[in-house]
Amino acid sequence: MGAYVLAEALGRAEGDHRAAFDDYERRMRPFVARNQALATENPGGPASEESVERAKGAISLDD
């Protein structure tokens, strides 16, 4: 997913890699934060289904 989002950002940035990286960070940060939180939600056990669904939905590829 990250490679797809980065490629899309680079394509839209028209050669401005700094703008592409900023766009990539803006789009990926919520997704990464929610997925990292799954690791600490329930130490020693699985994350709740609700949390997993929220983490999966934290990014849209249609943006």
Predicted model as a PDB file, atoms N, CA, C, CB and O in Angstrom, pLDDT in the B-factor column:
MODEL        1                                                                  
ATOM      1  N   MET A   1       0.812  -1.167   0.000  1.00 88.00           N  
ATOM      2  CA  MET A   1       0.000   0.000   0.000  1.00 88.00           C  
ATOM      3  C   MET A   1       0.873   1.253   0.000  1.00 88.00           C  
ATOM      4  CB  MET A   1      -0.933  -0.015   1.186  1.00 88.00           C  
ATOM      5  O   MET A   1       0.595   2.210  -0.723  1.00 88.00           O  
ATOM      6  N   GLY A   2       1.907   1.243   0.797  1.00 93.00           N  
ATOM      7  CA  GLY A   2       2.783   2.409   0.861  1.00 93.00           C  
ATOM      8  C   GLY A   2       3.425   2.732  -0.473  1.00 93.00           C  
ATOM      9  O   GLY A   2       3.546   3.901  -0.838  1.00 93.00           O  
ATOM     10  N   ALA A   3       3.837   1.708  -1.203  1.00 95.00           N  
ATOM     11  CA  ALA A   3       4.464   1.930  -2.507  1.00 95.00           C  
ATOM     12  C   ALA A   3       3.460   2.541  -3.480  1.00 95.00           C  
ATOM     13  CB  ALA A   3       5.025   0.606  -3.075  1.00 95.00           C  
ATOM     14  O   ALA A   3       3.813   3.424  -4.262  1.00 95.00           O  
ATOM     15  N   TYR A   4       2.227   2.083  -3.438  1.00 94.00           N  
ATOM     16  CA  TYR A   4       1.186   2.620  -4.310  1.00 94.00           C  
ATOM     17  C   TYR A   4       0.946   4.097  -4.007  1.00 94.00           C  
ATOM     18  CB  TYR A   4      -0.121   1.820  -4.147  1.00 94.00           C  
ATOM     19  O   TYR A   4       0.889   4.919  -4.921  1.00 94.00           O  
ATOM     20  N   VAL A   5       0.804   4.434  -2.725  1.00 95.00           N  
ATOM     21  CA  VAL A   5       0.551   5.815  -2.317  1.00 95.00           C  
ATOM     22  C   VAL A   5       1.734   6.702  -2.691  1.00 95.00           C  
ATOM     23  CB  VAL A   5       0.279   5.894  -0.799  1.00 95.00           C  
ATOM     24  O   VAL A   5       1.539   7.826  -3.154  1.00 95.00           O  
ATOM     25  N   LEU A   6       2.954   6.215  -2.497  1.00 96.00           N  
ATOM     26  CA  LEU A   6       4.130   7.006  -2.857  1.00 96.00           C  
ATOM     27  C   LEU A   6       4.206   7.221  -4.366  1.00 96.00           C  
ATOM     28  CB  LEU A   6       5.409   6.320  -2.359  1.00 96.00           C  
ATOM     29  O   LEU A   6       4.477   8.334  -4.817  1.00 96.00           O  
ATOM     30  N   ALA A   7       3.973   6.185  -5.140  1.00 96.00           N  
ATOM     31  CA  ALA A   7       4.016   6.321  -6.598  1.00 96.00           C  
ATOM     32  C   ALA A   7       2.967   7.328  -7.071  1.00 96.00           C  
ATOM     33  CB  ALA A   7       3.790   4.951  -7.280  1.00 96.00           C  
ATOM     34  O   ALA A   7       3.239   8.151  -7.944  1.00 96.00           O  
ATOM     35  N   GLU A   8       1.792   7.259  -6.502  1.00 95.00           N  
ATOM     36  CA  GLU A   8       0.734   8.194  -6.865  1.00 95.00           C  
ATOM     37  C   GLU A   8       1.134   9.629  -6.509  1.00 95.00           C  
ATOM     38  CB  GLU A   8      -0.581   7.815  -6.160  1.00 95.00           C  
ATOM     39  O   GLU A   8       0.928  10.547  -7.303  1.00 95.00           O  
ATOM     40  N   ALA A   9       1.702   9.819  -5.325  1.00 97.00           N  
ATOM     41  CA  ALA A   9       2.129  11.154  -4.896  1.00 97.00           C  
ATOM     42  C   ALA A   9       3.234  11.693  -5.801  1.00 97.00           C  
ATOM     43  CB  ALA A   9       2.614  11.118  -3.438  1.00 97.00           C  
ATOM     44  O   ALA A   9       3.225  12.870  -6.163  1.00 97.00           O  
ATOM     45  N   LEU A  10       4.173  10.843  -6.162  1.00 97.00           N  
ATOM     46  CA  LEU A  10       5.248  11.277  -7.061  1.00 97.00           C  
ATOM     47  C   LEU A  10       4.699  11.657  -8.433  1.00 97.00           C  
ATOM     48  CB  LEU A  10       6.304  10.172  -7.207  1.00 97.00           C  
ATOM     49  O   LEU A  10       5.163  12.620  -9.043  1.00 97.00           O  
ATOM     50  N   GLY A  11       3.734  10.921  -8.909  1.00 96.00           N  
ATOM     51  CA  GLY A  11       3.133  11.224 -10.199  1.00 96.00           C  
ATOM     52  C   GLY A  11       2.385  12.542 -10.202  1.00 96.00           C  
ATOM     53  O   GLY A  11       2.416  13.270 -11.194  1.00 96.00           O  
ATOM     54  N   ARG A  12       1.714  12.857  -9.109  1.00 95.00           N  
ATOM     55  CA  ARG A  12       0.958  14.116  -9.018  1.00 95.00           C  
ATOM     56  C   ARG A  12       1.849  15.319  -8.771  1.00 95.00           C  
ATOM     57  CB  ARG A  12      -0.071  14.026  -7.916  1.00 95.00           C  
ATOM     58  O   ARG A  12       1.460  16.448  -9.071  1.00 95.00           O  
ATOM     59  N   ALA A  13       3.031  15.098  -8.234  1.00 97.00           N  
ATOM     60  CA  ALA A  13       3.889  16.215  -7.810  1.00 97.00           C  
ATOM     61  C   ALA A  13       4.645  16.881  -8.951  1.00 97.00           C  
ATOM     62  CB  ALA A  13       4.875  15.732  -6.794  1.00 97.00           C  
ATOM     63  O   ALA A  13       5.294  17.905  -8.736  1.00 97.00           O  
ATOM     64  N   GLU A  14       4.580  16.337 -10.139  1.00 95.00           N  
ATOM     65  CA  GLU A  14       5.213  16.946 -11.314  1.00 95.00           C  
ATOM     66  C   GLU A  14       6.685  17.275 -11.081  1.00 95.00           C  
ATOM     67  CB  GLU A  14       4.470  18.209 -11.705  1.00 95.00           C  
ATOM     68  O   GLU A  14       7.142  18.372 -11.400  1.00 95.00           O  
ATOM     69  N   GLY A  15       7.414  16.323 -10.528  1.00 93.00           N  
ATOM     70  CA  GLY A  15       8.852  16.479 -10.327  1.00 93.00           C  
ATOM     71  C   GLY A  15       9.274  17.074  -8.995  1.00 93.00           C  
ATOM     72  O   GLY A  15      10.468  17.115  -8.696  1.00 93.00           O  
ATOM     73  N   ASP A  16       8.339  17.532  -8.195  1.00 97.00           N  
ATOM     74  CA  ASP A  16       8.664  18.118  -6.894  1.00 97.00           C  
ATOM     75  C   ASP A  16       8.606  17.016  -5.832  1.00 97.00           C  
ATOM     76  CB  ASP A  16       7.681  19.294  -6.540  1.00 97.00           C  
ATOM     77  O   ASP A  16       7.567  16.776  -5.216  1.00 97.00           O  
ATOM     78  N   HIS A  17       9.750  16.353  -5.636  1.00 96.00           N  
ATOM     79  CA  HIS A  17       9.755  15.208  -4.717  1.00 96.00           C  
ATOM     80  C   HIS A  17       9.435  15.606  -3.286  1.00 96.00           C  
ATOM     81  CB  HIS A  17      11.098  14.519  -4.757  1.00 96.00           C  
ATOM     82  O   HIS A  17       8.872  14.803  -2.542  1.00 96.00           O  
ATOM     83  N   ARG A  18       9.775  16.816  -2.884  1.00 98.00           N  
ATOM     84  CA  ARG A  18       9.463  17.248  -1.510  1.00 98.00           C  
ATOM     85  C   ARG A  18       7.951  17.338  -1.308  1.00 98.00           C  
ATOM     86  CB  ARG A  18      10.124  18.619  -1.204  1.00 98.00           C  
ATOM     87  O   ARG A  18       7.429  16.926  -0.272  1.00 98.00           O  
ATOM     88  N   ALA A  19       7.261  17.877  -2.300  1.00 98.00           N  
ATOM     89  CA  ALA A  19       5.796  17.943  -2.216  1.00 98.00           C  
ATOM     90  C   ALA A  19       5.217  16.531  -2.202  1.00 98.00           C  
ATOM     91  CB  ALA A  19       5.206  18.761  -3.404  1.00 98.00           C  
ATOM     92  O   ALA A  19       4.255  16.261  -1.483  1.00 98.00           O  
ATOM     93  N   ALA A  20       5.799  15.632  -2.994  1.00 98.00           N  
ATOM     94  CA  ALA A  20       5.326  14.249  -3.030  1.00 98.00           C  
ATOM     95  C   ALA A  20       5.510  13.572  -1.679  1.00 98.00           C  
ATOM     96  CB  ALA A  20       6.060  13.460  -4.116  1.00 98.00           C  
ATOM     97  O   ALA A  20       4.622  12.859  -1.212  1.00 98.00           O  
ATOM     98  N   PHE A  21       6.652  13.792  -1.055  1.00 98.00           N  
ATOM     99  CA  PHE A  21       6.907  13.179   0.252  1.00 98.00           C  
ATOM    100  C   PHE A  21       5.962  13.739   1.309  1.00 98.00           C  
ATOM    101  CB  PHE A  21       8.367  13.406   0.677  1.00 98.00           C  
ATOM    102  O   PHE A  21       5.491  13.002   2.175  1.00 98.00           O  
ATOM    103  N   ASP A  22       5.681  15.045   1.241  1.00 97.00           N  
ATOM    104  CA  ASP A  22       4.730  15.645   2.184  1.00 97.00           C  
ATOM    105  C   ASP A  22       3.339  15.048   2.007  1.00 97.00           C  
ATOM    106  CB  ASP A  22       4.675  17.172   1.998  1.00 97.00           C  
ATOM    107  O   ASP A  22       2.658  14.744   2.986  1.00 97.00           O  
ATOM    108  N   ASP A  23       2.918  14.881   0.748  1.00 96.00           N  
ATOM    109  CA  ASP A  23       1.619  14.288   0.450  1.00 96.00           C  
ATOM    110  C   ASP A  23       1.563  12.844   0.948  1.00 96.00           C  
ATOM    111  CB  ASP A  23       1.335  14.345  -1.061  1.00 96.00           C  
ATOM    112  O   ASP A  23       0.569  12.418   1.536  1.00 96.00           O  
ATOM    113  N   TYR A  24       2.639  12.100   0.706  1.00 97.00           N  
ATOM    114  CA  TYR A  24       2.734  10.708   1.160  1.00 97.00           C  
ATOM    115  C   TYR A  24       2.593  10.634   2.688  1.00 97.00           C  
ATOM    116  CB  TYR A  24       4.085  10.078   0.709  1.00 97.00           C  
ATOM    117  O   TYR A  24       1.838   9.814   3.212  1.00 97.00           O  
ATOM    118  N   GLU A  25       3.319  11.489   3.381  1.00 96.00           N  
ATOM    119  CA  GLU A  25       3.259  11.512   4.856  1.00 96.00           C  
ATOM    120  C   GLU A  25       1.846  11.843   5.328  1.00 96.00           C  
ATOM    121  CB  GLU A  25       4.266  12.543   5.432  1.00 96.00           C  
ATOM    122  O   GLU A  25       1.329  11.192   6.235  1.00 96.00           O  
ATOM    123  N   ARG A  26       1.230  12.832   4.730  1.00 95.00           N  
ATOM    124  CA  ARG A  26      -0.119  13.250   5.124  1.00 95.00           C  
ATOM    125  C   ARG A  26      -1.118  12.116   4.940  1.00 95.00           C  
ATOM    126  CB  ARG A  26      -0.561  14.473   4.312  1.00 95.00           C  
ATOM    127  O   ARG A  26      -1.993  11.917   5.783  1.00 95.00           O  
ATOM    128  N   ARG A  27      -0.996  11.378   3.854  1.00 94.00           N  
ATOM    129  CA  ARG A  27      -1.945  10.300   3.583  1.00 94.00           C  
ATOM    130  C   ARG A  27      -1.660   9.041   4.396  1.00 94.00           C  
ATOM    131  CB  ARG A  27      -1.928   9.964   2.114  1.00 94.00           C  
ATOM    132  O   ARG A  27      -2.591   8.357   4.821  1.00 94.00           O  
ATOM    133  N   MET A  28      -0.391   8.732   4.615  1.00 95.00           N  
ATOM    134  CA  MET A  28      -0.040   7.477   5.286  1.00 95.00           C  
ATOM    135  C   MET A  28      -0.070   7.554   6.804  1.00 95.00           C  
ATOM    136  CB  MET A  28       1.316   7.044   4.853  1.00 95.00           C  
ATOM    137  O   MET A  28      -0.317   6.541   7.458  1.00 95.00           O  
ATOM    138  N   ARG A  29       0.174   8.726   7.385  1.00 94.00           N  
ATOM    139  CA  ARG A  29       0.310   8.836   8.838  1.00 94.00           C  
ATOM    140  C   ARG A  29      -0.872   8.251   9.600  1.00 94.00           C  
ATOM    141  CB  ARG A  29       0.481  10.277   9.221  1.00 94.00           C  
ATOM    142  O   ARG A  29      -0.637   7.475  10.527  1.00 94.00           O  
ATOM    143  N   PRO A  30      -2.137   8.567   9.275  1.00 91.00           N  
ATOM    144  CA  PRO A  30      -3.250   7.973  10.042  1.00 91.00           C  
ATOM    145  C   PRO A  30      -3.293   6.450   9.927  1.00 91.00           C  
ATOM    146  CB  PRO A  30      -4.579   8.552   9.567  1.00 91.00           C  
ATOM    147  O   PRO A  30      -3.577   5.760  10.906  1.00 91.00           O  
ATOM    148  N   PHE A  31      -3.015   5.934   8.749  1.00 91.00           N  
ATOM    149  CA  PHE A  31      -3.014   4.490   8.528  1.00 91.00           C  
ATOM    150  C   PHE A  31      -1.932   3.820   9.365  1.00 91.00           C  
ATOM    151  CB  PHE A  31      -2.807   4.171   7.040  1.00 91.00           C  
ATOM    152  O   PHE A  31      -2.187   2.811  10.021  1.00 91.00           O  
ATOM    153  N   VAL A  32      -0.740   4.374   9.343  1.00 93.00           N  
ATOM    154  CA  VAL A  32       0.385   3.808  10.091  1.00 93.00           C  
ATOM    155  C   VAL A  32       0.118   3.884  11.592  1.00 93.00           C  
ATOM    156  CB  VAL A  32       1.698   4.546   9.743  1.00 93.00           C  
ATOM    157  O   VAL A  32       0.341   2.909  12.311  1.00 93.00           O  
ATOM    158  N   ALA A  33      -0.354   5.019  12.064  1.00 93.00           N  
ATOM    159  CA  ALA A  33      -0.607   5.188  13.500  1.00 93.00           C  
ATOM    160  C   ALA A  33      -1.647   4.184  14.006  1.00 93.00           C  
ATOM    161  CB  ALA A  33      -1.078   6.623  13.792  1.00 93.00           C  
ATOM    162  O   ALA A  33      -1.466   3.579  15.063  1.00 93.00           O  
ATOM    163  N   ARG A  34      -2.722   4.011  13.261  1.00 91.00           N  
ATOM    164  CA  ARG A  34      -3.761   3.070  13.698  1.00 91.00           C  
ATOM    165  C   ARG A  34      -3.261   1.633  13.671  1.00 91.00           C  
ATOM    166  CB  ARG A  34      -5.003   3.201  12.818  1.00 91.00           C  
ATOM    167  O   ARG A  34      -3.589   0.845  14.557  1.00 91.00           O  
ATOM    168  N   ASN A  35      -2.470   1.288  12.661  1.00 89.00           N  
ATOM    169  CA  ASN A  35      -1.959  -0.081  12.581  1.00 89.00           C  
ATOM    170  C   ASN A  35      -0.904  -0.351  13.641  1.00 89.00           C  
ATOM    171  CB  ASN A  35      -1.382  -0.348  11.201  1.00 89.00           C  
ATOM    172  O   ASN A  35      -0.845  -1.459  14.174  1.00 89.00           O  
ATOM    173  N   GLN A  36      -0.074   0.627  13.958  1.00 91.00           N  
ATOM    174  CA  GLN A  36       0.905   0.451  15.032  1.00 91.00           C  
ATOM    175  C   GLN A  36       0.204   0.300  16.371  1.00 91.00           C  
ATOM    176  CB  GLN A  36       1.883   1.636  15.077  1.00 91.00           C  
ATOM    177  O   GLN A  36       0.667  -0.453  17.228  1.00 91.00           O  
ATOM    178  N   ALA A  37      -0.898   1.001  16.564  1.00 91.00           N  
ATOM    179  CA  ALA A  37      -1.638   0.918  17.827  1.00 91.00           C  
ATOM    180  C   ALA A  37      -2.207  -0.476  18.057  1.00 91.00           C  
ATOM    181  CB  ALA A  37      -2.766   1.944  17.847  1.00 91.00           C  
ATOM    182  O   ALA A  37      -2.437  -0.866  19.202  1.00 91.00           O  
ATOM    183  N   LEU A  38      -2.434  -1.227  16.995  1.00 91.00           N  
ATOM    184  CA  LEU A  38      -2.955  -2.591  17.156  1.00 91.00           C  
ATOM    185  C   LEU A  38      -2.006  -3.467  17.970  1.00 91.00           C  
ATOM    186  CB  LEU A  38      -3.198  -3.227  15.787  1.00 91.00           C  
ATOM    187  O   LEU A  38      -2.441  -4.370  18.685  1.00 91.00           O  
ATOM    188  N   ALA A  39      -0.709  -3.192  17.854  1.00 87.00           N  
ATOM    189  CA  ALA A  39       0.293  -4.013  18.544  1.00 87.00           C  
ATOM    190  C   ALA A  39       0.237  -3.855  20.060  1.00 87.00           C  
ATOM    191  CB  ALA A  39       1.682  -3.658  18.052  1.00 87.00           C  
ATOM    192  O   ALA A  39       0.635  -4.761  20.791  1.00 87.00           O  
ATOM    193  N   THR A  40      -0.251  -2.718  20.534  1.00 89.00           N  
ATOM    194  CA  THR A  40      -0.258  -2.478  21.980  1.00 89.00           C  
ATOM    195  C   THR A  40      -1.659  -2.480  22.591  1.00 89.00           C  
ATOM    196  CB  THR A  40       0.408  -1.162  22.276  1.00 89.00           C  
ATOM    197  O   THR A  40      -1.812  -2.315  23.801  1.00 89.00           O  
ATOM    198  N   GLU A  41      -2.662  -2.664  21.765  1.00 87.00           N  
ATOM    199  CA  GLU A  41      -4.037  -2.613  22.267  1.00 87.00           C  
ATOM    200  C   GLU A  41      -4.321  -3.702  23.296  1.00 87.00           C  
ATOM    201  CB  GLU A  41      -5.014  -2.737  21.114  1.00 87.00           C  
ATOM    202  O   GLU A  41      -4.954  -3.444  24.320  1.00 87.00           O  
ATOM    203  N   ASN A  42      -3.863  -4.891  23.030  1.00 85.00           N  
ATOM    204  CA  ASN A  42      -4.147  -6.018  23.904  1.00 85.00           C  
ATOM    205  C   ASN A  42      -2.884  -6.873  24.015  1.00 85.00           C  
ATOM    206  CB  ASN A  42      -5.353  -6.859  23.370  1.00 85.00           C  
ATOM    207  O   ASN A  42      -2.784  -7.911  23.362  1.00 85.00           O  
ATOM    208  N   PRO A  43      -1.926  -6.449  24.829  1.00 85.00           N  
ATOM    209  CA  PRO A  43      -0.669  -7.208  24.935  1.00 85.00           C  
ATOM    210  C   PRO A  43      -0.935  -8.682  25.251  1.00 85.00           C  
ATOM    211  CB  PRO A  43       0.237  -6.595  26.022  1.00 85.00           C  
ATOM    212  O   PRO A  43      -1.687  -9.014  26.168  1.00 85.00           O  
ATOM    213  N   GLY A  44      -0.307  -9.539  24.478  1.00 86.00           N  
ATOM    214  CA  GLY A  44      -0.459 -10.968  24.692  1.00 86.00           C  
ATOM    215  C   GLY A  44      -1.674 -11.579  24.009  1.00 86.00           C  
ATOM    216  O   GLY A  44      -1.901 -12.785  24.101  1.00 86.00           O  
ATOM    217  N   GLY A  45      -2.454 -10.749  23.324  1.00 88.00           N  
ATOM    218  CA  GLY A  45      -3.642 -11.260  22.648  1.00 88.00           C  
ATOM    219  C   GLY A  45      -3.929 -10.458  21.397  1.00 88.00           C  
ATOM    220  O   GLY A  45      -3.235  -9.486  21.100  1.00 88.00           O  
ATOM    221  N   PRO A  46      -4.941 -10.860  20.672  1.00 90.00           N  
ATOM    222  CA  PRO A  46      -5.258 -10.171  19.420  1.00 90.00           C  
ATOM    223  C   PRO A  46      -5.969  -8.838  19.654  1.00 90.00           C  
ATOM    224  CB  PRO A  46      -6.120 -11.062  18.544  1.00 90.00           C  
ATOM    225  O   PRO A  46      -6.603  -8.627  20.688  1.00 90.00           O  
ATOM    226  N   ALA A  47      -5.849  -7.961  18.686  1.00 90.00           N  
ATOM    227  CA  ALA A  47      -6.591  -6.704  18.727  1.00 90.00           C  
ATOM    228  C   ALA A  47      -8.061  -7.001  18.440  1.00 90.00           C  
ATOM    229  CB  ALA A  47      -6.015  -5.670  17.700  1.00 90.00           C  
ATOM    230  O   ALA A  47      -8.388  -8.018  17.828  1.00 90.00           O  
ATOM    231  N   SER A  48      -8.933  -6.119  18.880  1.00 90.00           N  
ATOM    232  CA  SER A  48     -10.360  -6.321  18.637  1.00 90.00           C  
ATOM    233  C   SER A  48     -10.664  -6.182  17.143  1.00 90.00           C  
ATOM    234  CB  SER A  48     -11.203  -5.311  19.459  1.00 90.00           C  
ATOM    235  O   SER A  48      -9.964  -5.473  16.419  1.00 90.00           O  
ATOM    236  N   GLU A  49     -11.697  -6.856  16.705  1.00 91.00           N  
ATOM    237  CA  GLU A  49     -12.120  -6.771  15.301  1.00 91.00           C  
ATOM    238  C   GLU A  49     -12.455  -5.331  14.930  1.00 91.00           C  
ATOM    239  CB  GLU A  49     -13.338  -7.684  15.043  1.00 91.00           C  
ATOM    240  O   GLU A  49     -12.152  -4.884  13.824  1.00 91.00           O  
ATOM    241  N   GLU A  50     -13.071  -4.617  15.841  1.00 90.00           N  
ATOM    242  CA  GLU A  50     -13.426  -3.214  15.597  1.00 90.00           C  
ATOM    243  C   GLU A  50     -12.177  -2.379  15.335  1.00 90.00           C  
ATOM    244  CB  GLU A  50     -14.207  -2.638  16.795  1.00 90.00           C  
ATOM    245  O   GLU A  50     -12.163  -1.556  14.419  1.00 90.00           O  
ATOM    246  N   SER A  51     -11.146  -2.582  16.118  1.00 90.00           N  
ATOM    247  CA  SER A  51      -9.896  -1.844  15.924  1.00 90.00           C  
ATOM    248  C   SER A  51      -9.229  -2.207  14.609  1.00 90.00           C  
ATOM    249  CB  SER A  51      -8.939  -2.110  17.078  1.00 90.00           C  
ATOM    250  O   SER A  51      -8.683  -1.341  13.926  1.00 90.00           O  
ATOM    251  N   VAL A  52      -9.272  -3.476  14.255  1.00 90.00           N  
ATOM    252  CA  VAL A  52      -8.682  -3.916  12.986  1.00 90.00           C  
ATOM    253  C   VAL A  52      -9.425  -3.269  11.818  1.00 90.00           C  
ATOM    254  CB  VAL A  52      -8.723  -5.466  12.865  1.00 90.00           C  
ATOM    255  O   VAL A  52      -8.797  -2.818  10.860  1.00 90.00           O  
ATOM    256  N   GLU A  53     -10.741  -3.222  11.887  1.00 88.00           N  
ATOM    257  CA  GLU A  53     -11.528  -2.602  10.815  1.00 88.00           C  
ATOM    258  C   GLU A  53     -11.235  -1.104  10.716  1.00 88.00           C  
ATOM    259  CB  GLU A  53     -13.034  -2.831  11.053  1.00 88.00           C  
ATOM    260  O   GLU A  53     -11.123  -0.570   9.612  1.00 88.00           O  
ATOM    261  N   ARG A  54     -11.109  -0.422  11.857  1.00 88.00           N  
ATOM    262  CA  ARG A  54     -10.762   1.013  11.842  1.00 88.00           C  
ATOM    263  C   ARG A  54      -9.392   1.227  11.226  1.00 88.00           C  
ATOM    264  CB  ARG A  54     -10.793   1.599  13.267  1.00 88.00           C  
ATOM    265  O   ARG A  54      -9.189   2.171  10.462  1.00 88.00           O  
ATOM    266  N   ALA A  55      -8.451   0.351  11.558  1.00 87.00           N  
ATOM    267  CA  ALA A  55      -7.094   0.475  11.019  1.00 87.00           C  
ATOM    268  C   ALA A  55      -7.078   0.261   9.508  1.00 87.00           C  
ATOM    269  CB  ALA A  55      -6.156  -0.528  11.702  1.00 87.00           C  
ATOM    270  O   ALA A  55      -6.381   0.972   8.783  1.00 87.00           O  
ATOM    271  N   LYS A  56      -7.839  -0.713   9.039  1.00 85.00           N  
ATOM    272  CA  LYS A  56      -7.903  -0.968   7.598  1.00 85.00           C  
ATOM    273  C   LYS A  56      -8.524   0.210   6.863  1.00 85.00           C  
ATOM    274  CB  LYS A  56      -8.702  -2.243   7.314  1.00 85.00           C  
ATOM    275  O   LYS A  56      -8.135   0.521   5.737  1.00 85.00           O  
ATOM    276  N   GLY A  57      -9.481   0.859   7.496  1.00 84.00           N  
ATOM    277  CA  GLY A  57     -10.174   1.965   6.858  1.00 84.00           C  
ATOM    278  C   GLY A  57      -9.538   3.323   7.055  1.00 84.00           C  
ATOM    279  O   GLY A  57     -10.132   4.342   6.702  1.00 84.00           O  
ATOM    280  N   ALA A  58      -8.341   3.354   7.612  1.00 86.00           N  
ATOM    281  CA  ALA A  58      -7.688   4.626   7.913  1.00 86.00           C  
ATOM    282  C   ALA A  58      -7.063   5.281   6.690  1.00 86.00           C  
ATOM    283  CB  ALA A  58      -6.634   4.419   8.957  1.00 86.00           C  
ATOM    284  O   ALA A  58      -6.470   6.353   6.810  1.00 86.00           O  
ATOM    285  N   ILE A  59      -7.180   4.671   5.526  1.00 85.00           N  
ATOM    286  CA  ILE A  59      -6.652   5.272   4.298  1.00 85.00           C  
ATOM    287  C   ILE A  59      -7.574   4.905   3.155  1.00 85.00           C  
ATOM    288  CB  ILE A  59      -5.191   4.800   4.008  1.00 85.00           C  
ATOM    289  O   ILE A  59      -8.165   3.826   3.120  1.00 85.00           O  
ATOM    290  N   SER A  60      -7.678   5.820   2.237  1.00 81.00           N  
ATOM    291  CA  SER A  60      -8.452   5.579   1.019  1.00 81.00           C  
ATOM    292  C   SER A  60      -7.510   5.703  -0.178  1.00 81.00           C  
ATOM    293  CB  SER A  60      -9.658   6.583   0.897  1.00 81.00           C  
ATOM    294  O   SER A  60      -6.739   6.659  -0.269  1.00 81.00           O  
ATOM    295  N   LEU A  61      -7.573   4.759  -1.071  1.00 79.00           N  
ATOM    296  CA  LEU A  61      -6.734   4.824  -2.275  1.00 79.00           C  
ATOM    297  C   LEU A  61      -7.394   5.676  -3.354  1.00 79.00           C  
ATOM    298  CB  LEU A  61      -6.458   3.409  -2.817  1.00 79.00           C  
ATOM    299  O   LEU A  61      -6.830   5.846  -4.435  1.00 79.00           O  
ATOM    300  N   ASP A  62      -8.559   6.203  -3.079  1.00 76.00           N  
ATOM    301  CA  ASP A  62      -9.264   7.051  -4.037  1.00 76.00           C  
ATOM    302  C   ASP A  62      -8.969   8.522  -3.832  1.00 76.00           C  
ATOM    303  CB  ASP A  62     -10.747   6.818  -3.942  1.00 76.00           C  
ATOM    304  O   ASP A  62      -9.564   9.358  -4.513  1.00 76.00           O  
ATOM    305  N   ASP A  63      -8.099   8.863  -2.948  1.00 60.00           N  
ATOM    306  CA  ASP A  63      -7.788  10.258  -2.601  1.00 60.00           C  
ATOM    307  C   ASP A  63      -6.995  10.930  -3.691  1.00 60.00           C  
ATOM    308  CB  ASP A  63      -7.019  10.330  -1.291  1.00 60.00           C  
ATOM    309  O   ASP A  63      -6.647  12.105  -3.567  1.00 60.00           O  
TER     310      ASP A  63                                                      
ENDMDL                                                                          
END                                                                             
